């Protein structure tokens, strides 16, 4: 039997995203995710870098058993993999791990070792962007943990928008939150967080391209430090 969600065209989804972006701007994060659950059901997922499980926890309240998609690049800190495993074990979510087509060794053989040092954009494209595009194929909408206060490049993120590149509705339910809001939610609900967040890291990505932040730096300063690069390509 064909569901209403399956009958939506690209134009329908685009219009839906644009309308929701306006109407839900002042809604709470949980209300935004409840809208997503009601609107998309099983064709909605959460993506998580396992820096923390805040959005996954929120989404599980709106849609128990929600799919949580994690990109295992092969370069993660052990703490990040441990956080993923813990989230899958204790939360009412279905963790789905995506992997690149090539292992790190296979990529090294084709492109040379430490591609992340020589061409980080290509490395991200191979190990993050492409796997996510393939992994999201069955969904109409996906949620992220992006926040406006993280960096200048994220300052105008809508809570709901149209992801033209992937042809999907993109939802950032905590876009308006501050780091203090995140910490308050973590404390109130006992949400899992990556241990590296208490070891000087403000944003956790692949180990070779992430360092601790210094006093006064924004949360993204530890990613690709010393380069103009600030995003991996998943969000623009």
Secondary structure as UniProt FT lines:
FT   HELIX           4..7
FT   HELIX           10..23
FT   TURN            24..26
FT   HELIX           29..40
FT   HELIX           41..43
FT   STRAND          44..47
FT   HELIX           54..62
FT   TURN            64..65
FT   STRAND          66..72
FT   HELIX           78..90
FT   STRAND          93..99
FT   HELIX           104..111
FT   HELIX           115..118
FT   HELIX           120..124
FT   HELIX           125..129
FT   HELIX           130..135
FT   TURN            136..138
FT   STRAND          141..143
FT   TURN            148..149
FT   HELIX           152..154
FT   TURN            155..156
FT   STRAND          160..163
FT   TURN            164..167
FT   STRAND          168..171
FT   TURN            173..176
FT   HELIX           179..189
FT   HELIX           195..198
FT   TURN            199..200
FT   HELIX           207..209
FT   TURN            215..216
FT   TURN            219..222
FT   TURN            225..226
FT   TURN            234..235
//
